């Protein structure tokens, strides 16, 4: 009898934990987008006002960030410094591919940054200012969307995890 109760408890905990993990992906995406917004603002300042070369600007921004965004900027900096890629777009693309399993961003989020990378180094100062402005505006919209998605879906997945666990327990009793 004790073994059966212990088994049911393990099933319930596993299902609840699965729901929490799925729900946390939405929160992780929101946090990554906020970190990315800060990083892109710092990158804009490095390029427009300090006139830092792109590899050094990416490295400097990477040093002041955390988590996956730090890794993204560091790796991009390394690729640009070593001459392994020909431009910022390809460096960002390779970095996103290497970090894909760790990032919670959607493809549209990545494409936003990749589109920014296409123009970095190819425009004048005013062109860079405008492209950063557009990118940051779009990123703010995506942060709002991810926040709403996070509120709705993270709670839903947690409840589904608990519900599935309870359903399995009821069927096994």
NORSUL-V900845 format. One record per pair of residues at least 4 apart in sequence whose ideal C-beta (glycine too) atoms are under 7 Angstrom apart, sorted by the first residue. I is the first residue (numbers start at 1). GAP is how many residues later the second one is. D is the distance in Angstrom with one decimal. If there is no record, write none. Layout:
BEGIN
i:I gap:GAP d:D
i:I gap:GAP d:D
END
This chain:
BEGIN
i:1 gap:4 d:6.6
i:2 gap:4 d:6.2
i:3 gap:4 d:6.3
i:4 gap:4 d:6.4
i:5 gap:4 d:6.3
i:6 gap:4 d:6.5
i:7 gap:4 d:6.6
i:8 gap:4 d:6.4
i:8 gap:161 d:4.9
i:8 gap:164 d:6.3
i:9 gap:4 d:6.3
i:10 gap:4 d:6.2
i:11 gap:4 d:6.4
i:11 gap:154 d:6.1
i:11 gap:157 d:5.4
i:11 gap:158 d:6.3
i:12 gap:4 d:6.2
i:12 gap:153 d:4.0
i:12 gap:154 d:6.9
i:12 gap:157 d:5.8
i:13 gap:4 d:6.0
i:14 gap:4 d:6.4
i:15 gap:4 d:6.6
i:15 gap:146 d:5.1
i:15 gap:149 d:4.7
i:15 gap:150 d:3.2
i:15 gap:153 d:6.7
i:16 gap:4 d:6.5
i:16 gap:145 d:4.8
i:16 gap:146 d:5.1
i:16 gap:149 d:5.4
i:17 gap:4 d:6.4
i:18 gap:4 d:6.5
i:18 gap:143 d:5.2
i:19 gap:4 d:6.2
i:19 gap:138 d:4.9
i:19 gap:139 d:4.7
i:19 gap:141 d:5.4
i:19 gap:142 d:1.7
i:19 gap:143 d:6.3
i:20 gap:4 d:6.2
i:20 gap:138 d:5.6
i:20 gap:141 d:6.4
i:22 gap:135 d:4.2
i:23 gap:130 d:6.7
i:23 gap:131 d:3.6
i:23 gap:132 d:6.9
i:23 gap:134 d:3.8
i:23 gap:135 d:4.8
i:24 gap:4 d:5.9
i:24 gap:130 d:6.8
i:25 gap:4 d:6.5
i:25 gap:79 d:5.3
i:26 gap:4 d:6.8
i:26 gap:123 d:5.6
i:26 gap:124 d:4.2
i:26 gap:127 d:4.9
i:26 gap:128 d:4.7
i:27 gap:4 d:6.4
i:27 gap:123 d:5.2
i:27 gap:127 d:5.6
i:28 gap:4 d:6.2
i:28 gap:76 d:4.0
i:29 gap:4 d:6.4
i:29 gap:75 d:4.0
i:29 gap:76 d:6.1
i:29 gap:117 d:5.2
i:30 gap:4 d:6.6
i:30 gap:113 d:6.7
i:30 gap:116 d:4.3
i:30 gap:117 d:5.5
i:30 gap:120 d:4.8
i:31 gap:4 d:6.3
i:32 gap:4 d:6.1
i:32 gap:36 d:6.1
i:32 gap:37 d:6.5
i:32 gap:71 d:6.6
i:32 gap:72 d:5.6
i:32 gap:73 d:5.7
i:33 gap:4 d:6.5
i:33 gap:76 d:6.5
i:33 gap:106 d:6.5
i:33 gap:109 d:5.8
i:33 gap:110 d:4.8
i:33 gap:113 d:5.6
i:34 gap:4 d:6.8
i:34 gap:109 d:6.0
i:35 gap:4 d:6.2
i:35 gap:30 d:6.1
i:35 gap:31 d:6.9
i:35 gap:32 d:6.6
i:35 gap:34 d:4.3
i:36 gap:4 d:6.1
i:36 gap:33 d:5.6
i:36 gap:103 d:6.7
i:37 gap:4 d:6.5
i:37 gap:99 d:6.6
i:37 gap:102 d:5.1
i:37 gap:106 d:6.5
i:38 gap:4 d:6.5
i:39 gap:4 d:6.2
i:39 gap:22 d:5.2
i:39 gap:26 d:5.1
i:39 gap:30 d:5.2
i:39 gap:34 d:6.2
i:40 gap:4 d:6.3
i:40 gap:92 d:6.9
i:40 gap:95 d:6.4
i:40 gap:96 d:6.1
i:40 gap:99 d:6.9
i:41 gap:4 d:6.7
i:41 gap:95 d:6.7
i:42 gap:4 d:6.3
i:42 gap:19 d:4.7
i:42 gap:22 d:6.2
i:43 gap:4 d:6.2
i:43 gap:14 d:5.9
i:43 gap:18 d:4.9
i:44 gap:4 d:5.7
i:44 gap:88 d:4.3
i:45 gap:4 d:5.3
i:45 gap:5 d:6.7
i:46 gap:4 d:5.2
i:46 gap:6 d:4.4
i:46 gap:11 d:3.8
i:46 gap:14 d:5.7
i:46 gap:15 d:6.4
i:47 gap:5 d:6.5
i:47 gap:10 d:5.5
i:47 gap:81 d:6.0
i:48 gap:77 d:6.1
i:48 gap:80 d:6.0
i:48 gap:81 d:6.0
i:52 gap:4 d:4.9
i:52 gap:5 d:4.1
i:52 gap:8 d:6.4
i:53 gap:4 d:6.7
i:54 gap:4 d:6.3
i:54 gap:26 d:5.9
i:54 gap:34 d:6.0
i:54 gap:66 d:6.3
i:54 gap:67 d:5.8
i:55 gap:4 d:6.4
i:55 gap:22 d:5.1
i:55 gap:25 d:4.0
i:55 gap:26 d:4.3
i:56 gap:4 d:6.1
i:57 gap:4 d:6.4
i:58 gap:4 d:6.2
i:58 gap:15 d:4.9
i:58 gap:18 d:4.8
i:58 gap:19 d:3.8
i:58 gap:22 d:6.6
i:59 gap:4 d:6.5
i:59 gap:15 d:6.7
i:59 gap:18 d:3.9
i:60 gap:4 d:7.0
i:61 gap:4 d:6.4
i:61 gap:12 d:4.9
i:62 gap:8 d:5.1
i:62 gap:11 d:3.4
i:62 gap:12 d:4.0
i:62 gap:15 d:6.1
i:65 gap:4 d:4.7
i:65 gap:5 d:4.4
i:65 gap:8 d:6.4
i:66 gap:4 d:5.4
i:68 gap:4 d:6.2
i:68 gap:31 d:6.0
i:68 gap:34 d:5.3
i:68 gap:35 d:5.4
i:69 gap:4 d:6.5
i:70 gap:4 d:6.1
i:71 gap:4 d:6.0
i:71 gap:28 d:5.8
i:72 gap:4 d:6.3
i:72 gap:23 d:5.3
i:72 gap:27 d:5.9
i:73 gap:4 d:6.3
i:74 gap:4 d:6.4
i:75 gap:4 d:6.4
i:75 gap:20 d:4.3
i:75 gap:23 d:6.3
i:76 gap:4 d:6.3
i:76 gap:15 d:4.6
i:76 gap:16 d:5.6
i:76 gap:19 d:4.7
i:77 gap:4 d:6.0
i:78 gap:4 d:6.0
i:79 gap:5 d:4.9
i:79 gap:6 d:5.0
i:79 gap:12 d:4.1
i:79 gap:15 d:5.9
i:79 gap:16 d:6.8
i:80 gap:5 d:6.9
i:80 gap:8 d:6.8
i:80 gap:11 d:5.1
i:85 gap:5 d:4.0
i:85 gap:6 d:4.6
i:85 gap:9 d:6.2
i:86 gap:4 d:6.0
i:87 gap:34 d:6.8
i:88 gap:4 d:6.1
i:88 gap:29 d:4.2
i:88 gap:32 d:4.4
i:88 gap:33 d:5.9
i:89 gap:4 d:6.2
i:89 gap:25 d:6.1
i:89 gap:28 d:4.1
i:89 gap:29 d:4.7
i:90 gap:4 d:6.3
i:91 gap:4 d:6.3
i:92 gap:4 d:6.2
i:92 gap:21 d:6.1
i:92 gap:22 d:5.6
i:92 gap:25 d:4.2
i:93 gap:4 d:6.4
i:93 gap:21 d:6.1
i:94 gap:4 d:6.3
i:95 gap:4 d:6.2
i:96 gap:4 d:6.3
i:96 gap:14 d:5.1
i:99 gap:4 d:5.4
i:105 gap:4 d:3.9
i:105 gap:5 d:5.6
i:107 gap:4 d:6.1
i:108 gap:4 d:6.6
i:109 gap:33 d:6.1
i:110 gap:4 d:6.1
i:111 gap:4 d:6.2
i:112 gap:4 d:6.9
i:112 gap:23 d:6.3
i:112 gap:26 d:5.8
i:112 gap:27 d:6.5
i:113 gap:4 d:6.5
i:114 gap:4 d:6.9
i:116 gap:4 d:6.5
i:116 gap:15 d:6.2
i:116 gap:19 d:4.7
i:119 gap:4 d:5.2
i:119 gap:8 d:6.9
i:119 gap:12 d:4.9
i:123 gap:4 d:3.0
i:123 gap:5 d:5.3
i:123 gap:8 d:6.6
i:125 gap:4 d:6.5
i:126 gap:4 d:6.5
i:127 gap:4 d:6.3
i:128 gap:4 d:6.2
i:129 gap:4 d:6.3
i:130 gap:4 d:6.4
i:131 gap:4 d:6.2
i:132 gap:4 d:6.0
i:133 gap:4 d:6.3
i:134 gap:4 d:6.4
i:135 gap:4 d:6.2
i:136 gap:4 d:6.5
i:137 gap:4 d:7.0
i:138 gap:4 d:6.5
i:139 gap:4 d:6.3
i:140 gap:4 d:6.7
i:141 gap:4 d:6.5
i:142 gap:4 d:6.1
i:143 gap:4 d:6.3
i:144 gap:4 d:6.7
i:145 gap:4 d:6.1
i:146 gap:4 d:5.9
i:147 gap:4 d:6.6
i:148 gap:4 d:6.4
i:149 gap:4 d:5.5
i:150 gap:4 d:5.4
i:151 gap:4 d:6.9
i:152 gap:4 d:6.3
i:153 gap:4 d:6.1
i:154 gap:4 d:6.6
i:155 gap:4 d:6.4
i:156 gap:4 d:6.2
i:157 gap:4 d:6.4
i:158 gap:4 d:6.7
i:159 gap:4 d:6.0
i:160 gap:4 d:6.1
i:161 gap:4 d:6.5
i:162 gap:4 d:6.3
i:163 gap:4 d:6.2
i:164 gap:4 d:6.4
i:165 gap:4 d:6.4
i:166 gap:4 d:6.3
i:167 gap:4 d:6.5
i:168 gap:4 d:6.2
i:169 gap:4 d:6.3
END
